[in-house]
Amino acid sequence: MGEDGPVTYWPAPHVDVPVHATVTLPGSKSITNRAVILAALADGPSTITGALRSRDTNLMIGALRALGADISGDDETLTVVPAPLGGGSVDCGLAGTVMRFLPPVATLAAGEVAFDGDAQARARPLRTILDALRRLGAEIDGDALPFVVHGKGALRGGSVTIDASGSSQFVSGLLLSAARFDEGLTVHHDGKALPSMPHIEMTVEMLRRADVEVDAPADSRKAQTWTVRPGPIRAVDWEIEPDLSNATPFLAAAAVTGGEVSIPHWPRLTTQPGDVIREILVRMGAEARVFDGVLTVHGPERLAGIDIDLHDVGELTPTVAALAALADSPSWLRGIAHLRGHETDRLAALSTEINRLGGAVTETEDGLEIVPAELHGGRWHSYADHRMATAGAILGLRVPGIEIEDIGTTAKTLPNFVALWERMLDTALSGPGVAR
């Protein structure tokens, strides 16, 4: 039995023919949750079109509503009307963007804001951002979930030095609210290399679109200081790109079956880390091309292993690990020690689950070594981690008999994953088609 009832297992579909499909995906979680926060703190009403509606984004919307923001609209179009923020309760679920982006917002609320989340979330590191807020003038009880922010309606701000090597979300969380701090904010990172830099670049770009003055390092690997000047956050009508990280399992389906999968509306320029999947798939032997806004990946006859540093795009690791486990030569995934603090310890989870199916995966100090091995069916545990679940689905395409625990955890960022996946595979059996 699980905490909420019996554990369920989903028989991962297996195909013996190449996958051919077009898959249309909903909006980016990372952009949606940043846009909702900026809209709630803006100087007037905003509209967000193409918004992702998933567990993580619904938790963000629900939290901001609980603090007083007026957020309405249908599934993909939201209207956000800012209002004075007050006390309330925030359910973080297992969403890093909620538990790390909203404490700075809560300091601007007039009242106590109580944060809690899923049982697994209570082990996720939060002290970096909570201690930073304390040094900037906030009063906070607790160092991990559950904790309480005693909002005073304002925060002094100023300068703070943090070690954000555990997550780029610590930097982004501080920057998103910083223009509303009395003195603005200067954040300096002092520690090991920052992971997931594209996500910080996404935050800076979105702040600038909202007319917030941000000084960011031209080369963030050499200078790691960000300054946000105090002032209004302009209301912006946001259009959300498709979630490129959610696209990766579908593109992987083409790579591992020698098929062809297309994703429409692929952005020409983007700060989303998921865009790097194109380079990864090409290095592993696939073809990837963008024409008229559509990315098409054609899989190779034999998938090659890869030696790659995924430090900046760590969220792609489960997909790349699944690809590597099905390749015909060894792979080394490097620069991802920080994944031990994600939804689960992703390095331990991936090595455990792939090895459970007969794989040969070894954890290294900062990543994984994956040697090709004959895989067999069996149960694949998801660890309440959406990307672990989709990694299992990729393996299931080539390995019959894989059963994935709690496939429903994919609702964290892609509520209709199962329907999209099964529709994509229907086309593999009946000819080219479209999965929506």
Solvent accessible surface area in square Angstrom, and as a share of the most:
residue,aa,sasa,rsa
1,M,188,0.84
2,G,32,0.31
3,E,153,0.69
4,D,151,0.78
5,G,18,0.18
6,P,98,0.62
7,V,62,0.36
8,T,89,0.51
9,Y,62,0.24
10,W,30,0.11
11,P,91,0.57
12,A,8,0.07
13,P,33,0.21
14,H,68,0.30
15,V,14,0.08
16,D,128,0.66
17,V,61,0.35
18,P,61,0.38
19,V,0,0.00
20,H,65,0.29
21,A,9,0.07
22,T,37,0.22
23,V,0,0.00
24,T,34,0.20
25,L,14,0.07
26,P,34,0.21
27,G,5,0.05
28,S,1,0.01
29,K,24,0.10
30,S,17,0.11
31,I,16,0.08
32,T,0,0.00
33,N,0,0.00
34,R,4,0.01
35,A,0,0.00
36,V,0,0.00
37,I,0,0.00
38,L,2,0.01
39,A,1,0.01
40,A,3,0.02
41,L,2,0.01
42,A,11,0.08
43,D,93,0.48
44,G,14,0.14
45,P,88,0.56
46,S,3,0.02
47,T,43,0.25
48,I,0,0.00
49,T,51,0.30
50,G,28,0.27
51,A,1,0.01
52,L,1,0.00
53,R,62,0.22
54,S,2,0.01
55,R,97,0.35
56,D,1,0.00
57,T,0,0.00
58,N,66,0.34
59,L,25,0.12
60,M,0,0.00
61,I,1,0.01
62,G,33,0.32
63,A,4,0.03
64,L,0,0.00
65,R,109,0.40
66,A,49,0.38
67,L,2,0.01
68,G,34,0.33
69,A,5,0.04
70,D,78,0.40
71,I,7,0.03
72,S,55,0.36
73,G,54,0.52
74,D,94,0.48
75,D,102,0.53
76,E,94,0.42
77,T,53,0.31
78,L,0,0.00
79,T,53,0.31
80,V,0,0.00
81,V,57,0.32
82,P,35,0.22
83,A,39,0.30
84,P,130,0.82
85,L,18,0.09
86,G,23,0.22
87,G,35,0.34
88,G,26,0.25
89,S,80,0.52
90,V,4,0.02
91,D,79,0.41
92,C,0,0.00
93,G,0,0.00
94,L,4,0.02
95,A,0,0.00
96,G,6,0.05
97,T,4,0.02
98,V,0,0.00
99,M,0,0.00
100,R,5,0.02
101,F,0,0.00
102,L,0,0.00
103,P,0,0.00
104,P,0,0.00
105,V,0,0.00
106,A,0,0.00
107,T,3,0.02
108,L,13,0.06
109,A,0,0.00
110,A,72,0.56
111,G,26,0.25
112,E,106,0.48
113,V,0,0.00
114,A,43,0.33
115,F,2,0.01
116,D,47,0.24
117,G,15,0.15
118,D,37,0.19
119,A,55,0.42
120,Q,83,0.37
121,A,0,0.00
122,R,118,0.43
123,A,91,0.71
124,R,15,0.05
125,P,62,0.39
126,L,1,0.01
127,R,140,0.51
128,T,37,0.21
129,I,0,0.00
130,L,0,0.00
131,D,35,0.18
132,A,0,0.00
133,L,0,0.00
134,R,72,0.26
135,R,126,0.46
136,L,1,0.01
137,G,42,0.40
138,A,17,0.13
139,E,86,0.39
140,I,12,0.06
141,D,77,0.40
142,G,35,0.33
143,D,56,0.29
144,A,38,0.29
145,L,8,0.04
146,P,79,0.50
147,F,4,0.02
148,V,39,0.23
149,V,0,0.00
150,H,33,0.15
151,G,8,0.08
152,K,138,0.58
153,G,37,0.36
154,A,45,0.35
155,L,7,0.03
156,R,118,0.43
157,G,1,0.01
158,G,18,0.17
159,S,87,0.56
160,V,9,0.05
161,T,70,0.41
162,I,8,0.04
163,D,73,0.38
164,A,0,0.00
165,S,26,0.16
166,G,36,0.34
167,S,10,0.06
168,S,5,0.03
169,Q,37,0.17
170,F,3,0.01
171,V,0,0.00
172,S,0,0.00
173,G,0,0.00
174,L,0,0.00
175,L,0,0.00
176,L,0,0.00
177,S,0,0.00
178,A,0,0.00
179,A,3,0.02
180,R,102,0.37
181,F,2,0.01
182,D,91,0.47
183,E,101,0.45
184,G,0,0.00
185,L,3,0.02
186,T,37,0.21
187,V,0,0.00
188,H,72,0.32
189,H,5,0.02
190,D,91,0.47
191,G,44,0.43
192,K,165,0.70
193,A,56,0.43
194,L,3,0.01
195,P,1,0.01
196,S,13,0.09
197,M,10,0.04
198,P,23,0.14
199,H,22,0.10
200,I,1,0.00
201,E,83,0.37
202,M,2,0.01
203,T,0,0.00
204,V,8,0.05
205,E,85,0.38
206,M,7,0.03
207,L,0,0.00
208,R,119,0.43
209,R,110,0.40
210,A,0,0.00
211,D,90,0.47
212,V,7,0.04
213,E,110,0.49
214,V,11,0.06
215,D,67,0.35
216,A,36,0.28
217,P,25,0.16
218,A,119,0.92
219,D,65,0.34
220,S,15,0.10
221,R,144,0.53
222,K,172,0.73
223,A,57,0.44
224,Q,28,0.12
225,T,54,0.31
226,W,4,0.01
227,T,36,0.21
228,V,1,0.01
229,R,102,0.37
230,P,71,0.45
231,G,32,0.31
232,P,99,0.62
233,I,1,0.01
234,R,102,0.37
235,A,25,0.20
236,V,12,0.07
237,D,99,0.51
238,W,5,0.02
239,E,138,0.62
240,I,18,0.09
241,E,45,0.20
242,P,19,0.12
243,D,6,0.03
244,L,1,0.00
245,S,5,0.03
246,N,7,0.04
247,A,0,0.00
248,T,3,0.02
249,P,6,0.04
250,F,0,0.00
251,L,0,0.00
252,A,0,0.00
253,A,0,0.00
254,A,0,0.00
255,A,2,0.02
256,V,7,0.04
257,T,23,0.14
258,G,23,0.23
259,G,0,0.00
260,E,61,0.27
261,V,0,0.00
262,S,17,0.11
263,I,1,0.00
264,P,22,0.14
265,H,123,0.55
266,W,8,0.03
267,P,22,0.14
268,R,205,0.75
269,L,133,0.66
270,T,40,0.23
271,T,31,0.18
272,Q,10,0.05
273,P,4,0.03
274,G,0,0.00
275,D,31,0.16
276,V,49,0.28
277,I,0,0.00
278,R,77,0.28
279,E,92,0.41
280,I,0,0.00
281,L,0,0.00
282,V,77,0.44
283,R,114,0.42
284,M,0,0.00
285,G,40,0.38
286,A,6,0.05
287,E,117,0.52
288,A,28,0.22
289,R,148,0.54
290,V,58,0.34
291,F,152,0.63
292,D,128,0.66
293,G,31,0.29
294,V,48,0.28
295,L,0,0.00
296,T,14,0.08
297,V,0,0.00
298,H,71,0.32
299,G,5,0.05
300,P,26,0.16
301,E,179,0.80
302,R,178,0.65
303,L,8,0.04
304,A,38,0.30
305,G,16,0.15
306,I,9,0.04
307,D,67,0.35
308,I,13,0.07
309,D,93,0.48
310,L,0,0.00
311,H,26,0.12
312,D,34,0.18
313,V,9,0.05
314,G,0,0.00
315,E,29,0.13
316,L,1,0.01
317,T,0,0.00
318,P,2,0.01
319,T,9,0.05
320,V,0,0.00
321,A,0,0.00
322,A,1,0.00
323,L,0,0.00
324,A,0,0.00
325,A,7,0.05
326,L,17,0.09
327,A,6,0.05
328,D,67,0.35
329,S,40,0.26
330,P,53,0.34
331,S,0,0.00
332,W,88,0.31
333,L,1,0.01
334,R,104,0.38
335,G,12,0.12
336,I,0,0.00
337,A,43,0.33
338,H,22,0.10
339,L,0,0.00
340,R,89,0.32
341,G,25,0.24
342,H,38,0.17
343,E,17,0.08
344,T,27,0.16
345,D,48,0.25
346,R,3,0.01
347,L,0,0.00
348,A,33,0.26
349,A,2,0.02
350,L,1,0.00
351,S,11,0.07
352,T,63,0.36
353,E,0,0.00
354,I,2,0.01
355,N,59,0.30
356,R,105,0.38
357,L,0,0.00
358,G,30,0.28
359,G,15,0.14
360,A,42,0.33
361,V,10,0.06
362,T,80,0.47
363,E,65,0.29
364,T,51,0.30
365,E,157,0.71
366,D,54,0.28
367,G,0,0.00
368,L,2,0.01
369,E,55,0.24
370,I,1,0.00
371,V,61,0.35
372,P,42,0.26
373,A,40,0.31
374,E,160,0.72
375,L,23,0.11
376,H,98,0.44
377,G,28,0.27
378,G,26,0.25
379,R,126,0.46
380,W,1,0.00
381,H,50,0.22
382,S,0,0.00
383,Y,74,0.28
384,A,24,0.18
385,D,0,0.00
386,H,7,0.03
387,R,26,0.10
388,M,0,0.00
389,A,0,0.00
390,T,17,0.10
391,A,1,0.00
392,G,0,0.00
393,A,0,0.00
394,I,0,0.00
395,L,0,0.00
396,G,0,0.00
397,L,0,0.00
398,R,106,0.39
399,V,9,0.05
400,P,78,0.49
401,G,53,0.51
402,I,1,0.01
403,E,62,0.28
404,I,0,0.00
405,E,34,0.15
406,D,56,0.29
407,I,23,0.12
408,G,49,0.47
409,T,20,0.12
410,T,5,0.03
411,A,36,0.28
412,K,9,0.04
413,T,2,0.01
414,L,5,0.03
415,P,70,0.44
416,N,60,0.31
417,F,1,0.00
418,V,43,0.25
419,A,43,0.33
420,L,0,0.00
421,W,0,0.00
422,E,70,0.32
423,R,96,0.35
424,M,0,0.00
425,L,7,0.04
426,D,85,0.44
427,T,11,0.07
428,A,13,0.10
429,L,129,0.64
430,S,97,0.62
431,G,29,0.28
432,P,124,0.78
433,G,27,0.26
434,V,70,0.40
435,A,0,0.00
436,R,162,0.59
